[in-house]
Amino acid sequence: EPEVTQTPSHQVTQMGQEVILRCVPISNHLYFYWYRQILGQKVEFLVSFYNNEISEKSEIFDDQFSVERPDGSNFTLKIRSTKLEDSAMYFCASDQDSGNTIYFGEGSWLTVV
Amino acid sequence: AQTVTQSQPEMSVQEAETVTLSCTYDTSESNYYLFWYKQPPSRQMILVIRQEAYKQQNATENRFSVNFQKAAKSFSLKISDSQLGDTAMYFCAFRPTSGTYKYIFGTGTRLKVLA
């Protein structure tokens, strides 16, 4: 069964450093998402991406965050200057057809120290 | 604002028994989707079941079924014949069919299946 894959599974970074989280969505999917989950809290929407542009973003997704689809397969989330409060599990997700079911990757656990 | 509420932070059930997890939501939309996702200790988010609001028939998926009450804005998940592998955090989620791409999640219910 096709799946969303994410790398790295876990990254520890110093505060102020840039981080790039990578995702390979399911191949025939057109809509891509990033969500995050701070430990012990609920899953929160960050951003959606369609047709090579951001279609929607939350208030969490400020200027420190950016997304990109640099080639036909990867979808990346960049955090420019990490803060302690960015420590969370970051989930990439994709869906074939907006409104259909989104499928999540296994998550990238980011620890900022 | 649209919200999803899961009022049971933790539940436990004996293996082979049935358990029901509650979820209520608030929206002014008439068309939307509802989901239950499972998050085991590995922390991956796994789709359990999905319901379209325009369908009156409750969705079922093997041992998992929902009780969707649109007027009451309630969407509970029933797990029959509980198995140890069902131990996980369960999140209820909502998404309108138009106007937004984002899913709104509840705070989750931690389910423990006891041997």
Interface residues (C-beta under 8 A of the other chain):
Chain A: Y31 Y33 Y35 Q37 Q41 K42 V43 E44 F45 S48 Y50 S55 E56 S58 M89 F91 A93 S98 G99 T101 I102 Y103 F104 G105 E106 G107 W109
Chain B: Y33 F35 Y37 S42 R43 Q44 M45 I46 L47 R50 F91 A93 R95 T97 S98 T100 Y101 K102 Y103 I104 F105 G106 T107 G108
